[in-house]
Amino acid sequence: MKKILIILAISIFLFGLSIFLATYLVNTEMFRPRLQKSIEKVIQRPVRFRQVTLGWNNGISFNFSGVRFYPKTGVTQSPLLNADRVYAALDAAALMRHKLIFTSLRVIN
């Protein structure tokens, strides 16, 4: 019984450590084009953001800063909505299957 608890504790620690390191070591800029296209497809409007980082906000999340949502006509007009920060929480199980599924979205202005 002790061995099982020790193995379980080590597994939980290693999983937590890997998530912690991933939030600081992963180059999130490589996800920018895919994220931008995915968001635009869902909201059916052009979107631009200044920076994207990976973080922990009620689970693994993409944290966007300087977000601008534009009308359907394009980015040549003024934005419909400016947000200082947007947190998009990810489904961890889907992420392990190499799929980006957002479970929640929080906009902070």
Beta strands, then each sheet from edge to edge (+ up, - down):
strand 1: 47-48
strand 2: 51-56
strand 3: 60-69
strand 4: 81-90
strand 5: 102-108
sheet 1: 1+ 3- 2+
sheet 2: 1+ 3- 4+ 5-
end
